[in-house]
Amino acid sequence: MRASDAFFAIAQNQEERWVLLRVNLDGKSRVLLELTSPWGSFVTPSPDGRRLAYATLTTESNVWLLADF
């Protein structure tokens, strides 16, 4: 099945978690990925319909300590 046989959506499931769904044209859906946040999320299929690219906004940060450089 190709990406053109379905559409993709970000929704909240029954456990109130955000998920990326693949929804077939007949209405059947399948969870592809659980997301940490819906904010800034988008999904787009590749031109050949075989892959998905997605991005999501996070607020995570790292701090690095460099000693003796």
N, C-alpha and C positions, 0 to 999 in steps of 0.2 A: 504494500500500500504506500502511496506517495503522499507528500504533504498536501498536494492539491485535492486529495480525497477527504480532507478534514480541515478544521480550523483549530486554532490554539487560543486558550483563554487562561487568565489568572483569576482564581476564585478562592473563596474560603470554604473549607470542607466542614463536615459535621463536628469535628474536634476543634473547630475554629483556627485551624492552621491554613496558611496560604499555600496553594499548590498550582503548578502549571499543568493544565489539562490539554489533552488531545480529544477533540469532539468530532466524531465521524459525522458525515452528512445525514445518517439515519438517527442521530441523536445520542448514540452510545458514547460514553466518555471513559477515558483512562488517565490516571494520574501518571505524569512523566517525572515530576520532580517536586519535592517539597521546598518551598522558598522561605528564607528567613524574614522577608519583608516584601510587601507588594509595591512599595514606594520606588519610583524610578525604574520599574521593571518593564521590559518590552521583549517581545519574541518575534523573530523573523526567520522564515525558511530560506535555505540556500536556493539559488536559481534552478538547480536540478531537482529540488524537492526531497533530497535525501538526508539533509542535516538541518539542525536548528541552531540559531545563535540567540543567546539571551543575555541580558544584563540586568543587574539589580543594584540599587543604591544601598550602601552600608554606612554605618557610622563607626566602624571599627578603626582603631589607630594603633600604631606600634611606636615604642620609644626604644632607641638603641643607645647604649652607653659604649663609647669607644675610648679605650684606655691605651696610653702609650703609642699613639699613632705618630 
